[in-house]
Amino acid sequence: MGRLGTTEILIILAVVLLLFGGKKIPELMKGLGSGLKEFKNAAKGDEPADSKKDETKE
């Protein structure tokens, strides 16, 4: 038990493709990417980029 091999990764990707379909996967990845970006910013203690823009307008 430990590492995932190439075969296991391909099987997982095939199952994800069957479950969500080709049209939903880009939306899921975009959401995942923005979630990771927010998590990294929160871990660093940075404010989100949107709130920084709002402060400069006032």
C-alpha positions in Angstrom: 0.0 0.0 0.0 1.3 3.4 -0.8 1.8 4.9 -4.2 -0.6 5.0 -7.0 0.6 3.6 -10.2 -0.3 4.6 -13.8 -3.0 2.0 -14.1 -4.7 3.1 -10.9 -4.7 6.7 -11.9 -6.1 5.9 -15.4 -8.9 3.9 -13.8 -9.7 6.7 -11.4 -9.8 9.2 -14.3 -12.1 6.9 -16.3 -14.5 6.6 -13.4 -14.6 10.4 -12.9 -15.2 10.9 -16.6 -18.1 8.4 -16.5 -19.6 9.9 -13.4 -19.5 13.6 -14.3 -19.3 13.6 -18.1 -17.0 15.6 -20.3 -18.9 18.9 -20.0 -18.8 19.1 -16.2 -15.1 18.3 -15.6 -13.8 21.8 -16.7 -16.2 23.4 -14.3 -15.2 21.2 -11.5 -11.5 21.8 -12.1 -12.1 25.6 -12.2 -13.9 25.4 -8.9 -11.1 23.3 -7.4 -8.5 25.7 -8.6 -10.2 28.7 -7.1 -10.7 26.9 -3.9 -7.1 26.0 -3.6 -6.1 29.6 -4.4 -8.3 30.8 -1.6 -7.0 28.2 0.8 -3.4 29.2 0.0 -4.2 32.9 0.6 -5.9 32.1 3.9 -3.0 30.0 5.0 -0.6 32.9 4.3 -2.9 35.4 6.0 -3.3 37.4 2.8 -6.6 39.1 2.1 -8.5 38.0 -1.1 -7.7 40.1 -4.2 -11.3 41.3 -4.4 -11.2 43.0 -1.0 -7.9 44.7 -1.8 -9.5 46.2 -5.0 -12.5 47.5 -2.9 -10.2 49.3 -0.5 -8.4 51.2 -3.2 -11.7 52.5 -4.7 -12.8 54.1 -1.4 
